[in-house]
Amino acid sequence: MTGLLDGAVVAVTGAASGIGRATVLTAAREGAAALIVSDRDAGGLASLIAELAEAGTSARAVVGEITDPELPGQIVAAATD
């Protein structure tokens, strides 16, 4: 860990699997203070949130489809709460 993201708030869409999930886990290892994760797969997000919690990283999930025009605002709201 280099601490590249120490204290940062990071938002990742498509976070439940694949590259999105790998991005979230890397951000956590690099010191992100909080993660906002989004995907349409609620179960995958729940699994990811649990994994992050076990590692001591704070995360919030926003379930939705990125093509929904309301979703970006929900992600920003989760990041600023």
Sequence and secondary structure as in RCSB ss.txt:
>XXXX:A:sequence
MTGLLDGAVVAVTGAASGIGRATVLTAAREGAAALIVSDRDAGGLASLIAELAEAGTSARAVVGEITDPELPGQI
VAAATD
>XXXX:A:secstr
   TTTT EEEEESTTSHHHHHHHHHHHHTT SEEEEEES HHHHHHHHHHHHHTT EEEEEES TTSTTHHHHH
HHHHH 
